[in-house]
Structure formats: C-alpha cells, structure tokens
Amino acid sequence: MKAITVDDEWAMLAALTEAVAASPDIESVAEFTSCTAALEWTAAHPVDVAFLDIKMRGMGGLALAERILAFSPGCKIVFCTGYAEYAVEAFQIHVSGYLMKPITAEAVQREIDHIKGAKNTEKLLTVQCFGCFEAFACGQALSFRRSKTKELLAFLVDRNGSGVTSQQICASLWEDGSDDTRRLSYLRQLFLDLRQTLERVGASEVLHQDGYRYALSPEKIDCDYYSHLKTGKPAFHGEYMSQYSWAEETCGLLWHK
C-alpha cells in the first residue's frame, strides 16, 4: 500500500509516519505538514490510505479527506487525533478508521488489517455489459486518457477472468487483426493508462499479468454479465456491449444460453 501522513505538528507527524512505515503492508509513505501540499500530492500520485490529523491549520483534516475522496474515491481515510468529539463527523464521510493519539505501530497495523480484510471481499469496480459497456468506481464513471482504453477494459471483462495475450487483444480490438509492432506499442500505452486509472480509484488489484497473459479478477467486479451467468439475473434482453463489434460472439452465446 502507498500511504500519506498529514499533521501540522512536526513531532506528531514524525511519530505518525514512523508508526505507519513500520507496517510490512506499507510500500511507501509521503508525509506533509500542510493540507494543501498533501492535496496536491494525492492529485498527482496514487494513494491507497491517508492517515490524517483532524484539527489542522488551513482546511483541516475533515475537509482534506473530502477533497481527497472527490478525485481518489478508492483511497482509505484513517483519522488520527486527540479529540474524540470529531468521531461522528469523521464517520459521516465514510472513513475507514479513527485512531486516538498517541499513535502506536500496533494501532496502525490493526487499521491496515481491517482495510485489507474489507478489500478482500470488496467489489472494486461496477461494470455494465448489457446495453452499452460502462465501468464505475465508487459510483463515478471511470475516466481514461485514451478512449481506446475503455474498449481494452471491456474486452478483458468479456474474457471473464481468462488470460489473453497482447496478440489476441490486437486481433480483436483492431478489425484488420493486425498485431504489428506499431499496434503492440500502442497497446502498451493503453495498458499503462488502464493501470494508472485503476490505481487512481483504488482498484489496481482488478488487473493482473501472468507472464505474457493479461486478465481481470472477476471476484473484484460487480458485473451484470457475470451475475447473469451465475444466477440468470438480471435478464438478458439482446444487447451486450453494443458499441463493440467483437462482442457479437458473446451476445450470440447469451441468446442461446
């Protein structure tokens, strides 16, 4: 996990950062004494969990948390404070934890374990396949730098967890079936865009690579197509990823299911 720590008192920040960095689950920690600096960092870098003091100069921890969640809805928020009276306000914005100072490494690890446990069963993406393809995280449509990235995600969703190679993806996403060097290079850019988008919404675990094969984790996705295959609900009414011609094969299979 990538973390940030924010407290406007240096001594408190140092203790908090040390406690967070002690966790074996934490890959990196960026520390800030300014809410504005922390906000600018999270706008440009993927962050999995933010440990925030509540009572700070400037916008304060509650407002900072709301701003972070606005553009990084997958980020988990843990408030660290000496003021218990803020707990109700904190949980109104659906934070993941609330720690009372002084912060210890053991208390931080308990919060991280809680976050990990919740993420194991959490659906990180919501995907609509019936009709036109759409993908959402925390109720917001995914926004990609490249329009073709959305189609790449749709193709991987269609595979329902099965791994595919770059050559197989090129053959489907481009009608001429080309897998030449130029197309493969462009596909790498699409994967970069997809990974960065998933990281931004806290859903990086959805995509994985095994050697030369790429796949999604269906158990991390709330998808009407997957639900239909398992339960028959929702009902299929004849349209499946209708904006993509390669999806016609699956559409035909659904008709005869």
Secondary structure, DSSP 4 states (H G I P E B T S, - for coil): -EEEEE-SSHHHHHHHHHHHHTSTT--EEEEES-HHHHHHHHHHS--SEEEEESS-STTHHHHHHHHHHHH-TT-EEEEEES-GGGHHHHHHTT-SEEEESSP-HHHHHHHHHHHHHHHHH---EEEE-BSS-EEEETTEE---SSHHHHHHHHHHHHTTT--EEHHHHHHHHSTT----HHHHHHHHHHHHHHHHHHHHTT-GGGEEEETTEEEE-GGGEEEHHHHHHHH--SPP-S-BSTT-GGGHHHHHHHHT-
